[in-house]
Amino acid sequence: MPAFKSVLAATLVIALSQPFASFAASDDYDILAPTSGRDPTAAEMVADTLVARPLYAVATVAGTAIFLVSLPFSAIGGNIERSADELMIGPAQGLLTRCLGCIEPLGDGNFERSAE
């Protein structure tokens, strides 16, 4: 049974590391502008799904809790809108308005739809 667990663990490590290995070997990746003028790669989408989106979800929930705790102090200081932008809206936009694997949010981050 321990041999089975070792083989299973090794298989999972190899299978899960393949997208990242191809990502590291790609020649067209620009570290300074990873999404400039091109679609995200499969490895970027996998990394976004497994790492970035869960972190943005945690940051949104934690930021909302911190915003609610700090709301009385923000009201006294007169910066409710700025604290809401930084603690809640920023992480929520990163979670909900980016395409899978993209760095920047889609559009200008405005949630209003234009009348066409």
C-alpha positions in Angstrom: 0.0 0.0 0.0 2.8 2.6 0.7 4.2 1.9 -2.8 0.8 2.6 -4.3 0.6 6.0 -2.4 4.1 6.9 -3.6 3.3 6.1 -7.3 0.0 8.0 -7.0 1.8 11.0 -5.5 4.5 11.0 -8.1 1.9 10.7 -10.9 -0.1 13.6 -9.5 3.0 15.8 -9.2 4.1 15.0 -12.8 0.6 15.6 -14.2 0.0 18.9 -12.3 3.5 20.2 -13.2 3.2 19.7 -16.9 1.2 23.0 -17.6 3.8 25.0 -15.6 6.7 23.3 -17.4 5.3 24.3 -20.8 4.6 27.8 -19.5 8.2 28.2 -18.3 9.5 26.9 -21.7 7.5 29.2 -23.9 9.5 31.8 -25.8 6.8 34.3 -26.3 6.2 35.1 -22.6 7.0 38.7 -21.6 7.3 39.0 -17.9 6.6 42.8 -18.0 3.5 42.6 -20.1 2.2 39.0 -20.0 -1.1 39.8 -21.7 -0.2 42.5 -24.1 -1.7 41.8 -27.4 -2.2 38.0 -27.0 -4.5 35.5 -25.5 -3.5 33.8 -22.2 -1.9 30.4 -22.4 -3.3 27.3 -20.9 -0.7 27.4 -18.1 -1.7 31.0 -17.3 -5.4 29.9 -17.1 -4.5 27.0 -14.9 -2.5 29.2 -12.6 -5.2 31.7 -12.5 -7.8 29.1 -11.6 -5.8 27.3 -8.9 -3.9 30.3 -7.3 -5.1 33.8 -8.2 -8.9 33.3 -8.1 -9.0 31.7 -4.7 -6.6 34.3 -3.4 -8.9 37.1 -4.8 -11.9 35.4 -3.2 -10.2 35.3 0.2 -9.0 38.9 -0.2 -12.6 40.0 -1.1 -14.1 38.3 2.0 -11.3 39.5 4.3 -11.4 43.0 2.8 -15.1 43.2 3.3 -14.8 42.2 6.9 -12.0 44.7 7.5 -14.0 47.4 5.8 -17.0 46.8 8.0 -14.8 46.9 11.1 -13.1 50.1 10.0 -16.3 51.8 8.7 -16.9 54.0 11.8 -13.3 55.3 11.6 -13.5 55.8 7.8 -16.7 57.8 8.3 -15.0 60.0 10.9 -12.1 60.5 8.5 -14.3 61.1 5.5 -12.7 58.4 3.3 -15.4 55.7 3.1 -15.4 55.6 -0.7 -11.6 55.2 -0.9 -11.5 52.5 1.8 -14.3 50.6 0.0 -12.4 50.8 -3.3 -9.2 49.5 -1.8 -10.6 46.8 0.5 -13.7 45.5 -1.3 -14.0 46.7 -4.9 -10.4 46.1 -6.0 -10.3 42.4 -5.0 -13.8 41.8 -6.3 -12.9 43.2 -9.7 -9.8 41.0 -9.7 -12.1 38.0 -9.0 -15.0 38.8 -11.2 -14.1 41.1 -14.1 -10.9 39.5 -15.4 -10.9 36.9 -18.2 -9.4 33.6 -17.2 -5.6 34.0 -17.2 -5.6 37.8 -17.8 -3.8 40.2 -15.6 -6.0 43.3 -16.1 -9.8 43.6 -15.6 -11.9 43.7 -18.7 -12.9 47.1 -19.8 -12.6 50.0 -17.5 -14.0 48.2 -14.4 -17.3 50.1 -14.7 -20.2 47.7 -14.0 -22.8 49.8 -15.8 -23.9 48.6 -19.2 -24.2 51.1 -22.1 -27.6 51.4 -23.8 -27.4 50.2 -27.3 
